[in-house]
Amino acid sequence: MVTSRRIAGPAGPLTRRYLVRRRRVVVAQFARQRAHMVARQIAARGLTDARLLAAVRAVPRECFVPPHLRAFAYEDGPLPIAAGQTISQPYIVALMIDAAALAPGDRVLEIGAGSGYAAAVMSRLAAEILAVERHALLAEEARRCLGRLGYGNVAVRHGDGTLGWPEAAPFDAIVVAAGGPEVPGPLRRQLRIGGRLVMPVGARPGSQRLVRLLRRGEEDFSEDALGLVSFVPLIGAEGWAEDPARRDAGRYQARSEVE
């Protein structure tokens, strides 16, 4: 008598178990790379706040880069994303967040959400993150990715970031991930007294000083410089004009020159 044996096909239980195990291996590999990145690229450069380091260790950066670039997610540099933009060097993301000095109850405005990575990190440090992104495609992708990963205290909208989010102001901190000729007036006005604003500022796109403003009073701001950086240009009514030459000059540059 000939007997038949059941063989699991492509969707069978053996395949599913293999895929689950394979995914666990990949997740563990990325987690090790993330821990190494935090130790060698961030803590070793002098950023030692325990809350910040824990937040960066917890956020899967590989989920915020294009699939074909995930193998490079934890390298010490920026990576291209959609719409000719970038996800910044991990260290510069951490540096800007550290400079913003986020507290657990803070409400934060981010300008230039990109793929949503910095918003995800900040969401673990503050109560609420409102992020503005001028590219509709990026805003939608960031919103979808953040939702899928469970970052429920982040809202992303498509709009002109140089105008801020006036109906939700004031903010305890504002982080601007694009370089402008000066800090836009609307962002200054939307910062709470006692609040911090961190932004790259420079006379030409692609080369800026990273500055931090502290609002001491209605018209009283103090400023300190944190180093030289290179970011994509801040395009909008209160920033650079939309210009192909300027846009190309800023493409794929978000690497900090702070070492």
C-alpha positions in Angstrom: 0.0 0.0 0.0 1.3 3.5 -0.9 0.8 6.2 1.7 1.1 9.9 1.2 2.8 12.3 3.6 1.6 15.9 4.1 4.2 18.4 3.0 3.9 22.0 4.1 3.6 24.3 1.1 4.6 28.0 0.7 1.9 29.0 3.2 2.2 26.0 5.4 3.1 25.9 9.1 6.8 25.0 8.5 7.3 28.0 6.3 5.5 30.3 8.7 7.7 29.1 11.6 10.8 29.6 9.5 9.8 33.1 8.6 9.0 33.9 12.2 12.5 32.6 13.3 14.1 34.5 10.4 12.4 37.7 11.4 13.6 37.3 15.0 17.1 36.8 13.8 17.0 40.0 11.6 15.4 42.0 14.5 18.1 40.9 16.9 20.8 41.7 14.3 19.5 45.3 13.9 19.2 45.6 17.7 22.9 44.8 18.1 23.8 47.3 15.3 21.7 49.9 17.0 23.4 49.4 20.4 26.8 49.6 18.7 25.7 52.8 16.9 24.6 54.4 20.2 27.9 53.5 21.9 30.3 54.3 19.2 28.6 57.2 17.3 26.7 59.0 20.0 27.9 58.3 23.5 31.5 58.3 22.5 31.1 61.8 21.1 29.9 63.1 24.4 26.1 62.7 24.5 25.5 60.8 27.7 22.0 61.6 28.8 20.6 58.2 29.8 17.0 59.0 28.6 18.2 60.1 25.1 20.5 57.1 24.7 17.7 54.7 25.7 15.3 56.4 23.2 17.7 56.0 20.3 18.4 52.4 21.3 14.7 51.7 21.2 13.7 53.2 17.8 14.3 50.8 14.8 16.0 53.2 12.4 15.9 50.5 9.7 12.2 51.0 9.5 12.6 54.7 8.5 14.9 54.2 5.5 14.1 52.7 2.1 14.1 48.9 2.0 17.1 48.7 -0.3 19.2 50.8 2.2 18.3 49.0 5.5 21.6 47.3 5.6 23.2 50.8 6.0 20.7 52.1 8.6 23.3 52.2 11.4 26.2 53.7 9.5 27.6 57.0 10.6 26.1 59.2 7.9 22.9 60.4 6.2 20.9 58.3 3.8 18.6 59.4 0.9 14.9 58.9 1.3 12.0 59.9 -1.0 11.4 63.3 -2.6 15.2 64.0 -2.8 15.4 64.4 1.0 17.6 62.6 3.6 17.4 60.9 6.9 20.1 62.7 8.9 23.2 61.2 10.4 22.3 59.5 13.7 24.6 61.6 15.7 23.2 64.9 14.5 19.6 63.7 15.3 20.7 62.9 18.8 22.7 66.2 19.1 19.7 68.3 18.1 17.3 66.4 20.5 19.9 66.7 23.3 20.1 70.4 22.7 16.3 70.7 22.9 16.4 69.3 26.4 13.1 67.5 26.2 11.2 66.8 29.4 8.5 64.1 29.8 5.6 66.6 29.8 6.8 68.7 26.8 4.9 69.5 23.6 7.3 69.6 20.7 7.1 71.0 17.2 9.3 69.4 14.5 9.8 71.1 11.2 10.9 68.7 8.4 9.6 65.4 9.6 11.2 63.5 6.7 10.6 59.7 7.2 9.6 60.3 10.8 12.7 58.9 12.6 13.5 61.9 14.7 9.9 62.3 15.7 9.9 58.6 16.9 12.9 59.2 19.0 11.4 62.4 20.5 8.1 60.7 21.2 9.9 58.6 23.8 11.1 61.7 25.6 8.2 64.1 25.5 4.4 64.0 25.8 3.4 65.1 22.3 5.2 65.6 19.0 3.6 67.6 16.2 5.6 67.4 12.9 5.3 69.3 9.7 6.6 68.1 6.4 6.4 70.0 3.1 6.5 66.9 0.9 3.1 65.2 0.8 4.6 61.8 -0.1 7.0 62.0 2.9 4.3 63.2 5.3 2.0 60.3 4.3 4.8 57.7 4.5 5.9 59.0 7.9 2.4 59.0 9.3 1.9 55.4 8.1 5.2 54.2 9.5 4.8 55.9 12.9 1.3 54.5 13.2 2.4 51.0 12.3 5.1 51.1 14.9 2.7 52.4 17.6 4.0 55.9 18.1 0.6 57.3 19.1 1.8 60.6 20.5 3.0 61.8 17.1 1.0 63.8 14.6 2.3 64.6 11.1 0.8 67.0 8.7 1.7 68.3 5.2 2.4 72.0 5.0 4.8 74.9 5.1 7.0 74.3 8.1 8.3 77.8 8.1 4.9 78.9 9.3 4.9 76.3 12.1 1.6 75.0 13.6 0.0 78.2 15.0 -3.3 76.7 16.2 -1.4 74.2 18.4 1.2 76.8 19.8 2.9 77.4 22.1 5.5 74.7 22.2 8.1 73.8 24.9 10.6 72.9 22.2 10.9 73.3 18.4 13.4 71.3 16.3 14.0 72.3 12.7 15.6 69.7 10.5 16.4 72.0 7.5 18.7 75.0 7.2 17.3 78.5 6.7 18.8 82.0 6.3 17.4 82.9 9.8 15.0 81.5 12.4 11.5 82.2 11.0 9.5 84.7 12.9 6.4 82.4 13.2 8.6 79.8 14.9 10.0 82.3 17.4 6.5 83.4 18.3 5.2 79.9 18.7 7.9 79.0 21.2 6.8 79.1 24.8 8.7 81.5 27.2 11.4 79.3 28.6 11.2 77.1 25.5 14.2 76.0 23.3 14.5 76.1 19.5 17.2 74.2 17.7 17.9 74.9 14.0 20.6 75.1 11.3 21.1 78.7 10.2 23.3 80.0 7.4 23.5 82.6 4.6 23.5 79.9 1.9 21.8 76.5 1.6 23.9 73.4 2.5 26.2 75.2 5.0 25.0 76.3 8.4 25.6 76.8 12.1 23.5 74.7 14.4 22.0 77.3 16.8 19.9 77.0 19.9 17.5 79.7 21.0 16.1 80.1 24.5 13.1 82.3 24.8 13.5 84.4 28.0 10.6 86.8 27.4 8.2 88.1 24.8 11.0 89.7 22.7 14.0 88.3 24.6 15.9 85.4 23.0 19.4 84.2 23.9 21.4 82.2 21.3 24.3 79.8 21.4 26.1 77.9 18.5 26.6 74.2 18.6 28.8 73.7 15.6 28.9 73.5 11.8 26.4 71.4 10.0 25.1 70.8 6.4 21.3 70.3 5.9 18.8 70.4 3.1 17.4 73.9 2.7 14.3 75.1 4.6 11.9 75.9 1.8 8.8 78.1 2.5 7.3 81.5 2.9 9.7 82.3 5.8 12.7 80.4 4.4 14.4 79.8 1.1 12.4 80.2 -2.1 11.7 77.0 -4.1 14.6 77.1 -6.6 16.0 74.1 -8.6 19.6 75.2 -8.1 19.2 75.6 -4.4 17.2 72.4 -4.1 20.0 70.5 -5.9 22.7 72.1 -3.8 21.1 70.8 -0.6 20.3 67.3 -1.9 21.5 64.3 0.1 23.4 66.5 2.6 22.5 66.2 6.3 25.8 65.1 7.7 27.0 67.0 10.7 30.5 68.5 10.5 30.6 68.4 14.3 33.1 65.7 15.3 
